[in-house]
């Protein structure tokens, strides 16, 4: 088997995974600030609910795989340590984020279907009760994930700035994106849109980085 002229697996995974996450986020219905019953109704009537959340989960795995390409790019440079730390913290971040998504695609979806099928009735009441009890736990995992992903992105930015193998603006953008994500996760409760926005800039940075790593290297 002939080796590729340059590794493309990691950049493809990073670009494809982060785009998958971005598309899933854009397609996700707005649950609003309503009570558990209103949110369960929205979930039950979203035909693409499970597809959206499986796209999130698969995107997480691809993105983490792709981030190893950033580590490989910085092997033997002053940015290697920060890049490795970025992957470690990023693994925790995506693991915590997966807790929320797995809850919504599994118990959340099941409770929503039970609620709609049984409304009005005791089973519907039980479904809302269980959702209201468990959903805050999943949201807490989401807020933790946003904070950790911000730290991970800052570490990658530090690696890029010190490693000097990728454009300096990419490193500065990562640090800025991470700081914003950390600030949003710290300042806003986990049930707000502002807290969800903590993920936006780090994911956008991953899209840009994946596309940049796919470009042919200059001699």
FIZA-408649 format. One record per atom (N, C-alpha, C, O, CB): y, x, z. Coordinates in pm, whole numbers, padded with zeros to 5 digits, always signed. Last residue first. Glycine has a CB too. Layout:
<nodes>
YXZ;...
</nodes>
This chain:
<nodes>
+02442+00624+00078;+02394+00765+00088;+02504+00854+00142;+02484+00974+00158;+02345+00818-00049;+02438+00319+00251;+02511+00413+00163;+02458+00553+00186;+02433+00595+00299;+02664+00407+00190;+02170+00085+00243;+02246+00190+00314;+02318+00279+00213;+02265+00310+00106;+02154+00275+00404;+02191-00252+00134;+02143-00114+00112;+02232-00014+00184;+02354-00027+00184;+02137-00082-00038;+02184-00510+00382;+02255-00441+00274;+02199-00300+00258;+02163-00236+00357;+02408-00436+00302;+02065-00600+00607;+01992-00619+00481;+02059-00547+00365;+01996-00524+00261;+01981-00768+00449;+02247-00564+00807;+02131-00475+00805;+02050-00489+00677;+01973-00399+00642;+02043-00503+00925;+02420-00777+00752;+02467-00640+00734;+02350-00542+00725;+02353-00448+00646;+02561-00601+00850;+02266-00999+00820;+02310-00983+00682;+02354-00839+00654;+02328-00786+00546;+02425-01080+00651;+02238-00948+01096;+02120-00956+01009;+02157-00935+00863;+02088-00864+00791;+02050-01089+01026;+02507-00963+01175;+02434-00838+01190;+02310-00836+01100;+02280-00735+01037;+02394-00816+01336;+02569-01231+01125;+02644-01126+01057;+02567-00994+01060;+02560-00923+00961;+02784-01108+01121;+02386-01354+01301;+02384-01385+01157;+02451-01272+01079;+02397-01223+00980;+02455-01520+01128;+02475-01251+01546;+02341-01218+01497;+02327-01246+01348;+02263-01169+01276;+02235-01297+01575;+02725-01373+01566;+02716-01227+01557;+02579-01185+01505;+02570-01090+01426;+02744-01161+01695;+02644-01637+01594;+02718-01599+01473;+02712-01447+01455;+02697-01398+01343;+02867-01647+01482;+02531-01614+01848;+02445-01648+01735;+02513-01611+01603;+02448-01560+01512;+02408-01798+01737;+02763-01550+02005;+02649-01458+01995;+02556-01487+01878;+02507-01394+01815;+02570-01463+02122;+02921-01790+01951;+02963-01659+01900;+02848-01557+01900;+02836-01482+01803;+03078-01605+01984;+02758-02004+02074;+02805-02004+01935;+02834-01863+01884;+02777-01821+01783;+02930-02089+01922;+02689-02027+02337;+02590-01971+02246;+02646-01945+02106;+02586-01870+02028;+02472-02064+02236;+02894-02154+02468;+02869-02014+02502;+02773-01948+02404;+02775-01826+02390;+02814-02004+02644;+02900-02420+02414;+02971-02333+02320;+02949-02186+02349;+02981-02101+02266;+03118-02364+02322;+02787-02535+02636;+02703-02520+02517;+02766-02423+02418;+02696-02352+02346;+02679-02655+02451;+03018-02542+02792;+02906-02456+02833;+02813-02432+02715;+02764-02321+02697;+02830-02519+02950;+03166-02729+02654;+03217-02593+02665;+03107-02497+02706;+03102-02384+02658;+03333-02586+02766;+03030-02965+02693;+03027-02905+02559;+03074-02759+02565;+03026-02676+02488;+03115-02985+02461;+02849-02977+03006;+02968-02990+02924;+02949-02922+02788;+02865-02835+02772;+03089-02930+02997;+02663-02935+03205;+02654-03060+03130;+02775-03084+03041;+02803-03198+03004;+02636-03177+03225;+02714-02705+03351;+02608-02700+03250;+02596-02826+03166;+02525-02826+03065;+02478-02673+03316;+03070-02638+03385;+02941-02692+03430;+02842-02701+03314;+02880-02703+03197;+02959-02830+03493;+03242-02329+03314;+03218-02471+03287;+03081-02516+03335;+02984-02440+03325;+03234-02499+03139;+03263-02057+03375;+03375-02146+03404;+03342-02294+03394;+03407-02376+03458;+03487-02115+03311;+03034-01913+03299;+03080-01908+03437;+03179-02021+03470;+03178-02073+03582;+03145-01774+03465;+03012-01967+03028;+02899-02001+03116;+02942-02003+03263;+02893-02083+03342;+02785-01900+03096;+03256-01866+02937;+03227-02008+02924;+03115-02051+03018;+03121-02157+03080;+03191-02042+02780;+03223-01589+02997;+03332-01666+03056;+03306-01816+03051;+03330-01887+03149;+03462-01635+02986;+03006-01520+02835;+02995-01507+02980;+03101-01592+03049;+03073-01660+03148;+03010-01359+03022;+03122-01568+02581;+03004-01643+02624;+02988-01638+02776;+02959-01740+02839;+02878-01587+02556;+03328-01377+02581;+03360-01520+02571;+03243-01605+02621;+03262-01702+02694;+03396-01558+02425;+03174-01143+02594;+03268-01174+02701;+03305-01322+02700;+03312-01385+02806;+03396-01087+02688;+03036-01158+02348;+02964-01163+02475;+03053-01200+02592;+03014-01278+02678;+02900-01031+02502;+03243-01133+02165;+03161-01255+02166;+03087-01269+02298;+03078-01379+02354;+03059-01253+02050;+03334-00874+02227;+03424-00989+02243;+03345-01120+02251;+03375-01206+02333;+03524-00995+02127;+03103-00725+02162;+03157-00721+02298;+03247-00842+02323;+03238-00905+02428;+03235-00590+02321;+03082-00788+01888;+02975-00823+01982;+03026-00826+02125;+02997-00919+02200;+02858-00723+01970;+03316-00679+01785;+03293-00823+01776;+03185-00870+01871;+03194-00978+01929;+03255-00861+01634;+03269-00409+01829;+03381-00474+01899;+03364-00626+01897;+03395-00693+01996;+03515-00434+01835;+03051-00374+01653;+03035-00354+01797;+03145-00422+01876;+03118-00486+01978;+03034-00206+01829;+03175-00427+01412;+03060-00507+01451;+03035-00495+01602;+03002-00594+01668;+02935-00465+01373;+03366-00231+01394;+03412-00369+01413;+03298-00461+01454;+03319-00561+01522;+03478-00421+01285;+03214-00005+01340;+03271-00019+01474;+03316-00162+01500;+03306-00211+01612;+03389+00077+01493;+02911-00038+01155;+03057-00045+01163;+03109-00072+01305;+03052-00152+01379;+03108-00152+01070;+02648+00181+01275;+02693+00055+01217;+02844+00047+01232;+02901+00118+01315;+02622-00068+01285;+02626+00414+01402;+02548+00402+01279;+02578+00270+01208;+02537+00251+01093;+02399+00412+01309;+02739+00457+01654;+02815+00497+01535;+02729+00499+01407;+02757+00577+01316;+02877+00633+01557;+02665+00423+01922;+02569+00477+01826;+02631+00525+01697;+02583+00620+01636;+02466+00376+01796;+02882+00306+02052;+02842+00442+02089;+02750+00505+01985;+02755+00626+01962;+02773+00441+02224;+02899+00055+01923;+03018+00139+01936;+02979+00284+01964;+03036+00376+01905;+03110+00087+02048;+02637-00040+01949;+02693-00017+01815;+02813+00077+01823;+02828+00167+01740;+02734-00152+01750;+02613-00061+02228;+02522+00026+02153;+02580+00060+02015;+02573+00175+01971;+02385-00040+02137;+02806-00251+02283;+02822-00116+02339;+02734-00017+02265;+02774+00097+02241;+02787-00115+02489;+02684-00469+02155;+02813-00419+02109;+02839-00278+02158;+02888-00194+02082;+02924-00510+02156;+02460-00499+02312;+02443-00461+02172;+02574-00407+02115;+02575-00313+02036;+02393-00582+02088;+02591-00578+02547;+02512-00454+02544;+02489-00406+02401;+02497-00286+02373;+02378-00475+02615;+02699-00822+02467;+02788-00713+02508;+02715-00579+02502;+02771-00479+02457;+02842-00737+02650;+02463-00964+02430;+02548-00937+02315;+02647-00825+02345;+02677-00742+02259;+02623-01064+02273;+02368-00978+02695;+02289-00911+02592;+02375-00873+02472;+02363-00763+02418;+02173-01001+02547;+02570-01134+02813;+02548-00997+02858;+02473-00918+02752;+02509-00804+02721;+02470-00995+02991;+02526-01373+02667;+02655-01305+02661;+02643-01159+02704;+02699-01070+02640;+02756-01378+02750;+02274-01438+02749;+02293-01403+02608;+02427-01334+02587;+02441-01248+02501;+02283-01528+02519;+02326-01502+03017;+02244-01384+02985;+02261-01342+02840;+02264-01222+02810;+02096-01413+03013;+02481-01736+02984;+02536-01620+03057;+02459-01494+03018;+02520-01390+02991;+02528-01643+03210;+02298-01900+02850;+02426-01866+02788;+02490-01744+02852;+02545-01659+02783;+02521-01984+02798;+02093-01918+03042;+02068-01856+02913;+02198-01814+02844;+02206-01705+02787;+01990-01950+02823;+02217-02062+03244;+02171-01926+03271;+02149-01849+03141;+02183-01731+03130;+02041-01929+03353;+02245-02303+03106;+02365-02230+03149;+02331-02084+03179;+02406-01994+03144;+02429-02297+03273;+01973-02372+03071;+02061-02350+02955;+02184-02270+02994;+02223-02178+02923;+02103-02485+02894;+01885-02411+03330;+01826-02302+03251;+01913-02269+03131;+01926-02153+03093;+01684-02340+03205;+02035-02638+03386;+02061-02515+03462;+02003-02393+03389;+02065-02287+03387;+02000-02525+03604;+01912-02819+03216;+02050-02779+03188;+02088-02653+03265;+02164-02570+03215;+02146-02893+03224;+01666-02846+03344;+01670-02789+03210;+01811-02743+03175;+01827-02639+03110;+01621-02892+03107;+01753-02967+03583;+01683-02838+03587;+01690-02769+03452;+01715-02648+03444;+01537-02857+03630;+01858-03211+03486;+01948-03109+03545;+01883-02972+03556;+01951-02871+03539;+01992-03153+03683;+01616-03345+03398;+01713-03292+03301;+01809-03190+03362;+01840-03091+03297;+01791-03406+03241;+01470-03453+03611;+01426-03327+03549;+01532-03263+03458;+01536-03141+03445;+01301-03352+03469;+01593-03691+03694;+01551-03594+03794;+01525-03456+03731;+01555-03354+03793;+01426-03643+03865;+01636-03836+03462;+01752-03799+03543;+01718-03694+03648;+01805-03616+03687;+01808-03922+03611;+01368-03871+03382;+01460-03794+03299;+01580-03746+03381;+01621-03631+03370;+01507-03876+03179;+01272-04038+03587;+01214-03905+03567;+01307-03816+03485;+01322-03698+03516;+01077-03917+03498;+01439-04265+03546;+01439-04193+03674;+01385-04051+03657;+01445-03955+03705;+01353-04270+03778;+01368-04346+03289;+01505-04302+03315;+01511-04220+03443;+01580-04118+03450;+01601-04422+03323;+01100-04418+03340;+01132-04315+03241;+01271-04259+03265;+01291-04137+03260;+01120-04370+03098;+01128-04627+03524;+01062-04504+03566;+01095-04389+03470;+01116-04276+03513;+00910-04523+03574;+01247-04815+03355;+01318-04767+03473;+01261-04636+03523;+01334-04544+03560;+01314-04871+03585;+01039-04858+03177;+01165-04802+03129;+01247-04746+03244;+01309-04640+03230;+01245-04908+03054;+00853-04977+03347;+00821-04848+03285;+00947-04780+03233;+00961-04658+03243;+00720-04868+03170;+00975-05220+03410;+00962-05119+03514;+00932-04982+03456;+00979-04881+03508;+00853-05158+03611;+01204-05328+03150;+01082-05330+03228;+01076-05216+03326;+01161-05127+03326;+00962-05326+03138;+01324-05417+02822;+01347-05391+02964;+01214-05398+03041;+01122-05467+02998;+01449-05493+03024;+01157-05112+02727;+01281-05175+02768;+01282-05325+02733;+01244-05358+02620;+01401-05104+02703;+00936-04978+02632;+00918-05063+02751;+01043-05140+02791;+01036-05226+02880;+00873-04979+02866;+01015-04828+02415;+00903-04919+02399;+00893-05019+02513;+00848-05132+02494;+00773-04841+02388;+01221-04671+02522;+01251-04768+02416;+01140-04872+02403;+01168-04990+02383;+01271-04696+02283;+01076-04518+02712;+01190-04600+02751;+01218-04709+02648;+01236-04826+02683;+01314-04513+02771;+00891-04381+02559;+00844-04477+02660;+00956-04572+02701;+00933-04691+02721;+00790-04402+02784;+01062-04220+02412;+00978-04317+02342;+00927-04424+02439;+00920-04542+02405;+00860-04246+02273;+01172-04067+02623;+01258-04149+02538;+01178-04256+02465;+01222-04371+02458;+01331-04061+02437;+00949-03934+02724;+01019-04030+02809;+01108-04122+02726;+01120-04241+02755;+01103-03957+02914;+00892-03773+02499;+00794-03869+02548;+00859-03976+02635;+00829-04095+02621;+00685-03797+02627;+01125-03614+02481;+01087-03701+02370;+00990-03809+02417;+01005-03925+02379;+01024-03618+02257;+01114-03481+02733;+01230-03560+02693;+01197-03660+02584;+01235-03777+02592;+01340-03470+02647;+00863-03342+02731;+00887-03455+02821;+01005-03543+02780;+00998-03665+02791;+00909-03403+02961;+00935-03194+02448;+00813-03244+02511;+00839-03364+02599;+00838-03477+02551;+00748-03135+02592;+01188-03131+02369;+01093-03163+02263;+00963-03221+02320;+00889-03290+02249;+01062-03038+02181;+01315-03080+02615;+01365-03187+02529;+01265-03227+02421;+01258-03344+02384;+01495-03145+02465;+01166-02864+02716;+01174-02989+02791;+01215-03104+02700;+01158-03213+02707;+01274-02975+02908;+01216-02674+02521;+01079-02722+02538;+01077-02852+02618;+00996-02940+02591;+00993-02616+02607;+01491-02635+02566;+01446-02690+02438;+01304-02746+02450;+01275-02852+02396;+01452-02582+02329;+01495-02527+02830;+01566-02651+02796;+01508-02715+02671;+01480-02834+02669;+01715-02624+02777;+01336-02298+02788;+01299-02396+02890;+01365-02530+02860;+01299-02634+02864;+01341-02345+03031;+01471-02148+02600;+01350-02218+02556;+01303-02320+02659;+01238-02418+02623;+01238-02117+02529;+01661-02028+02758;+01705-02130+02661;+01585-02212+02615;+01597-02333+02594;+01776-02064+02539;+01498-01845+02891;+01563-01951+02967;+01609-02064+02875;+01596-02181+02910;+01683-01896+03045;+01424-01686+02671;+01322-01752+02750;+01380-01867+02831;+01321-01975+02839;+01255-01653+02844;+01668-01588+02585;+01598-01681+02498;+01485-01753+02571;+01454-01868+02540;+01542-01608+02376;+01724-01428+02815;+01815-01534+02771;+01743-01636+02685;+01754-01756+02708;+01932-01475+02693;+01512-01242+02823;+01532-01336+02934;+01617-01454+02890;+01586-01569+02925;+01597-01265+03054;+01570-01116+02581;+01441-01182+02600;+01448-01282+02714;+01395-01393+02704;+01331-01078+02626;+01821-01006+02638;+01810-01112+02538;+01678-01187+02547;+01674-01308+02524;+01825-01053+02399;+01751-00807+02815;+01829-00920+02867;+01823-01037+02768;+01820-01153+02810;+01977-00878+02891;+01607-00648+02628;+01546-00694+02752;+01619-00815+02808;+01557-00915+02844;+01543-00581+02856;+01796-00595+02428;+01675-00671+02395;+01609-00727+02521;+01560-00840+02521;+01576-00583+02318;+01982-00446+02578;+02022-00571+02513;+01903-00657+02478;+01907-00779+02495;+02102-00542+02389;+01838-00220+02644;+01876-00311+02751;+01916-00447+02694;+01888-00551+02754;+01992-00252+02834;+01831-00109+02387;+01705-00150+02453;+01733-00247+02568;+01660-00344+02586;+01630-00026+02506;+02103-00060+02352;+02033-00150+02261;+01903-00199+02323;+01868-00317+02312;+02005-00080+02127;+02154+00127+02551;+02220-00004+02557;+02150-00105+02467;+02139-00222+02502;+02368+00009+02516;+01995+00343+02456;+01971+00282+02587;+02032+00143+02598;+01967+00051+02649;+02027+00370+02697;+02111+00408+02203;+01972+00360+02215;+01948+00287+02347;+01886+00181+02348;+01875+00477+02203;+02355+00519+02151;+02351+00375+02177;+02212+00320+02201;+02196+00199+02219;+02411+00303+02063;+02327+00784+02084;+02378+00752+02218;+02374+00603+02252;+02388+00565+02368;+02521+00802+02232;+02009+00781+01904;+02155+00787+01909;+02201+00759+02052;+02121+00713+02134;+02220+00686+01809;+01739+00737+01893;+01785+00875+01882;+01936+00890+01882;+01986+01001+01862;+01731+00935+01759;+01773+00421+01750;+01682+00517+01810;+01731+00660+01786;+01760+00699+01673;+01540+00498+01753;+01921+00228+01626;+01991+00316+01719;+01899+00414+01790;+01943+00484+01881;+02064+00235+01821;+01750+00083+01473;+01863+00147+01406;+01931+00249+01495;+01991+00345+01447;+01965+00041+01361;+01585-00026+01666;+01531+00077+01577;+01643+00153+01507;+01633+00274+01485;+01437+00014+01472;+01763-00217+01772;+01714-00107+01855;+01666+00007+01768;+01700+00123+01791;+01601-00156+01948;+01786-00382+01553;+01907-00316+01603;+01869-00198+01691;+01933-00093+01688;+01996-00416+01680;+01525-00469+01536;+01578-00388+01427;+01706-00317+01467;+01733-00206+01421;+01603-00474+01307;+01502-00635+01748;+01436-00505+01759;+01480-00413+01646;+01473-00290+01660;+01284-00521+01757;+01613-00864+01654;+01697-00778+01737;+01633-00642+01762;+01702-00545+01792;+01726-00845+01871;+01397-00989+01526;+01500-00923+01447;+01588-00830+01528;+01632-00727+01476;+01584-01024+01381;+01263-01099+01745;+01197-00999+01661;+01301-00920+01582;+01292-00798+01572;+01097-01066+01566;+01459-01280+01826;+01419-01170+01915;+01349-01060+01838;+01371-00941+01863;+01328-01222+02026;+01460-01449+01602;+01580-01375+01640;+01547-01257+01729;+01600-01147+01711;+01680-01466+01709;+01203-01561+01607;+01245-01478+01494;+01366-01392+01530;+01372-01274+01494;+01278-01566+01372;+01213-01705+01849;+01114-01599+01830;+01154-01505+01716;+01140-01383+01728;+00976-01659+01801;+01422-01885+01794;+01432-01791+01905;+01337-01673+01885;+01375-01557+01900;+01402-01861+02039;+01318-02033+01582;+01433-01946+01559;+01452-01844+01669;+01491-01730+01644;+01559-02028+01545;+01126-02180+01710;+01082-02081+01613;+01195-01983+01584;+01172-01864+01563;+01035-02149+01483;+01301-02337+01870;+01200-02251+01932;+01152-02143+01836;+01137-02027+01876;+01083-02334+01980;+01463-02474+01675;+01521-02389+01780;+01418-02289+01831;+01445-02169+01835;+01574-02475+01896;+01263-02614+01540;+01342-02514+01467;+01411-02420+01565;+01417-02299+01542;+01447-02582+01376;+01184-02786+01738;+01090-02683+01696;+01160-02575+01616;+01123-02458+01622;+00976-02744+01613;+01417-02941+01739;+01386-02857+01855;+01277-02754+01827;+01278-02646+01886;+01344-02945+01972;+01413-03065+01486;+01529-02987+01530;+01491-02892+01642;+01529-02775+01640;+01642-03081+01576;+01169-03203+01495;+01191-03097+01395;+01306-03007+01438;+01296-02884+01428;+01219-03157+01256;+01218-03391+01696;+01118-03287+01718;+01134-03171+01619;+01115-03055+01655;+00978-03346+01707;+01430-03545+01572;+01443-03482+01702;+01346-03366+01722;+01387-03256+01759;+01422-03583+01811;+01456-03694+01346;+01435-03550+01328;+01440-03474+01461;+01452-03351+01461;+01540-03494+01233;+01516-03950+01430;+01387-03925+01364;+01355-03776+01350;+01238-03738+01345;+01387-03988+01227;+01645-04073+01705;+01669-03957+01617;+01535-03917+01554;+01450-03856+01621;+01733-03836+01697;+01587-04262+01890;+01626-04309+01757;+01661-04196+01661;+01703-04221+01548;+01743-04403+01769;+01535-04122+02124;+01428-04201+02064;+01459-04243+01921;+01368-04258+01840;+01401-04324+02148;+01788-04010+02182;+01674-03924+02151;+01568-04003+02076;+01515-03956+01975;+01615-03863+02279;+01938-04241+02244;+01978-04155+02131;+01860-04069+02087;+01834-04056+01967;+02098-04065+02170;+01797-04330+02469;+01806-04415+02350;+01843-04333+02227;+01787-04353+02119;+01908-04527+02372;+01841-04123+02647;+01705-04149+02602;+01704-04235+02477;+01620-04217+02389;+01624-04216+02713;+02117-04155+02687;+02067-04034+02622;+01924-04054+02571;+01890-04007+02462;+02071-03916+02719;+02125-04401+02820;+02193-04386+02691;+02140-04265+02616;+02122-04270+02495;+02344-04375+02711;+01981-04337+03054;+01933-04441+02964;+01995-04428+02825;+01926-04441+02724;+01963-04579+03022;+02140-04140+03179;+02007-04108+03127;+01955-04210+03028;+01892-04174+02929;+01910-04096+03240;+02482-04192+03060;+02378-04180+03161;+02244-04153+03096;+02234-04144+02973;+02371-04307+03247;+02696-03985+02844;+02639-04107+02898;+02532-04082+03002;+02496-03968+03030;+02582-04189+02788;+02835-03796+02707;+02837-03788+02853;+02777-03910+02919;+02804-03936+03036;+02977-03769+02901;+02635-03698+02420;+02752-03749+02489;+02744-03732+02640;+02658-03661+02691;+02770-03894+02457;+02450-03613+02249;+02402-03698+02357;+02516-03755+02440;+02498-03847+02519;+02308-03620+02447;+02465-03580+01914;+02549-03570+02032;+02498-03667+02138;+02501-03788+02119;+02698-03599+01997;+02184-03424+01748;+02272-03538+01777;+02350-03518+01906;+02305-03447+01996;+02191-03668+01785;+02176-03126+01561;+02144-03190+01689;+02238-03307+01716;+02360-03291+01706;+02152-03088+01805;+02254-02985+01342;+02186-03113+01318;+02159-03190+01447;+02122-03308+01442;+02056-03089+01246;+02361-02754+01452;+02449-02842+01374;+02387-02980+01354;+02458-03081+01349;+02480-02779+01238;+02132-02643+01566;+02243-02683+01652;+02336-02780+01580;+02385-02876+01640;+02320-02560+01700;+01984-02588+01335;+01932-02683+01433;+02042-02734+01525;+02047-02852+01558;+01820-02619+01516;+02149-02394+01221;+02127-02521+01150;+02075-02627+01247;+02117-02743+01241;+02027-02501+01034;+02128-02190+01416;+02259-02248+01383;+02243-02383+01314;+02317-02477+01345;+02338-02153+01293;+01855-02130+01411;+01916-02180+01534;+02048-02249+01504;+02077-02355+01561;+01937-02065+01634;+01839-02037+01148;+01759-02152+01189;+01815-02214+01316;+01822-02336+01328;+01612-02111+01210;+02003-01813+01166;+02043-01925+01080;+01967-02051+01116;+02024-02161+01115;+02021-01890+00932;+01845-01657+01336;+01977-01702+01382;+02031-01815+01297;+02099-01905+01348;+02076-01584+01382;+01616-01621+01170;+01608-01685+01301;+01741-01738+01349;+01749-01851+01397;+01554-01589+01401;+01717-01490+00939;+01650-01619+00929;+01646-01692+01061;+01669-01813+01066;+01510-01602+00876;+01829-01255+01054;+01911-01346+00974;+01848-01484+00969;+01916-01585+00991;+01929-01291+00833;+01605-01149+01187;+01730-01174+01259;+01817-01273+01184;+01873-01366+01244;+01806-01043+01281;+01415-01130+00982;+01387-01211+01099;+01515-01247+01173;+01532-01361+01217;+01291-01138+01192;+01548-00953+00810;+01513-01087+00764;+01485-01181+00880;+01527-01297+00879;+01392-01081+00671;+01566-00722+00975;+01687-00793+00931;+01659-00935+00883;+01737-01026+00910;+01755-00716+00822;+01280-00671+01006;+01367-00702+01119;+01496-00773+01075;+01531-00875+01134;+01400-00575+01194;+01195-00625+00735;+01136-00730+00819;+01230-00769+00932;+01256-00888+00952;+01003-00683+00876;+01287-00413+00594;+01361-00538+00577;+01308-00648+00668;+01370-00755+00678;+01355-00584+00433;+01322-00065+00575;+01265-00178+00648;+01350-00303+00633;+01471-00300+00657;+01249-00143+00796;+01314+00071+00245;+01382+00058+00373;+01326-00065+00444;+01287-00160+00377;+01537+00048+00355;+01116+00086+00055;+01218+00190+00056;+01297+00187+00187;+01343+00292+00233;+01312+00174-00065;+00791+00018+00184;+00920-00027+00135;+01021+00086+00145;+01012+00171+00234;+00969-00151+00213;+00493+00192+00080;+00591+00155+00181;+00720+00108+00116;+00755+00152+00007;+00619+00273+00275;+00214+00061-00091;+00335+00142-00101;+00434+00098+00006;+00458-00022+00021;+00398+00130-00242;-00119+00085+00000;+00000+00000+00000;+00124+00088+00000;+00136+00180+00082;+00001-00096+00123;
</nodes>
